[in-house]
């Protein structure tokens, strides 16, 4: 309908975290290549408002209905939008989504077998959403790979460890973030703290600084010292990466993927240390 201009305005998809807003927006854009996508329009309200004024096929996502958006005139500009609400998963949908995720996970870990009682424990997690479900299933895959027997008790432990991506995990350090980012971009760890200013180094460095600010309790001066710089450089990095995220989905997806890699690596290393101590 959007591609054929059969709806009078833009498409606005709203709902809580982890319900698939970004995924649906991307799928919709694939059917309508001319459409511009603005994820989290409430955060990027100035960009979203400008795009709404410009017209043309437009897909936006947000955390709440138009009337409750907090910034500027965004709510009134969305008056004529086709508004779609995403509601929390019911058990049947969660089961189907878990089945799809397990199929994808088995491409990486072919021997993964999740007993029915363990899957039931996953589906019984309160306020289950896509992020929680993905984190739990990945955690189960790593637990089995390390020789653990998968039980509902493992799910309970993973629930405490993995499903709150907004909480600060004390196991995550700036050094860990530096290692993960350097490995992702295939650069030496020493490059992140060097004086080199080539784009292939400065962008990963800025990303590592941003993740350090978001995922640890370290202050900007402390983060700066870990990169052999001062707090103004960290502040500049935060602004540059925020601008990168504001330019489209790719930047936000990259930061999200790296944050998940950091959390997962922190979990793996902590589990390995605990296993060594037990041995």
PyMOL commands that set and color helices and strands:
alter all, ss='L'
color gray80, all
select helices_A, chain A and resi 21-31+45-54+66-68+74-77+91-108+116-123+130-145+152-162+174-185+189-192+199-215+220-226+231-246+249-278
alter helices_A, ss='H'
color red, helices_A
select strands_A, chain A and resi 11-15+36-38+58-62+82-86
alter strands_A, ss='S'
color yellow, strands_A
deselect
rebuild
show_as cartoon
